[in-house]
Amino acid sequence: MLYNGLGVVCSVISYVLYNWNKENKWSSFLYALPIGGLAAETMGVGIYLIEHHTFLFQFVFNLTGLAVIGGLFFRHATNKWVFAVTMATISAAGYFVFYHPFL
């Protein structure tokens, strides 16, 4: 069962990587997923920094990575609107599901 589960995970990852660089709306969606997750983490760490005055380096590192990688991915996305909407949706959902309950 473990190998079957790993096989399913690997096939999903390979499908995502195959469609990553195609010139369609799906690739813009895929480019936005990791940036949305990074934005959610940056928001969570930023709020934690404001309240507890700790994790400054983590916040600066996340913010710098978000600006650099987000800028590169935004440039490569074929449909900027799909990228922006997906990033905003994933950021909000990720923050409210994973970070907000613990802050």
Residue, then its C-alpha position, 0 to 999 in steps of 0.5 A: m500500500l505504501y508503494n501504491g501511495l507513493g506511485v500516486v503521489c509521483s504520478v500527480i507530481s509528474y503531471v504537474l511538472y509536465n503541464w508547468n511550462k505549457e502556454n495555457k491558463w493551467s500553467s498560470f494556475l500552477y505557477a501561482l500555487p507555490i507563491g500563494g503558499l509562500a504569501a500565506e506563510t509570510m502573512g502568518v510569520g508577519i503577524y507573529l512577528i508583530e505580536h511576539h517580536t520574534f522571527l524577524f529573519q524568517f519574515v525578511f527571508n520569506l518576504t524577499g523570496l516572495a518578491v524574487i520568486g513571485g516576480l519571476f513566476f509572474r513574468h513567466a505566467t501566460n495569463k496574469w489574471v489567472f495567476a493573480v486570482t489563484m495566488a490571492t485565493i491560495s494565500a487567503a485559504g492557506y493563511f486562514v486554514f494553516y496559520h490563523p487558528f494557531l496565532 
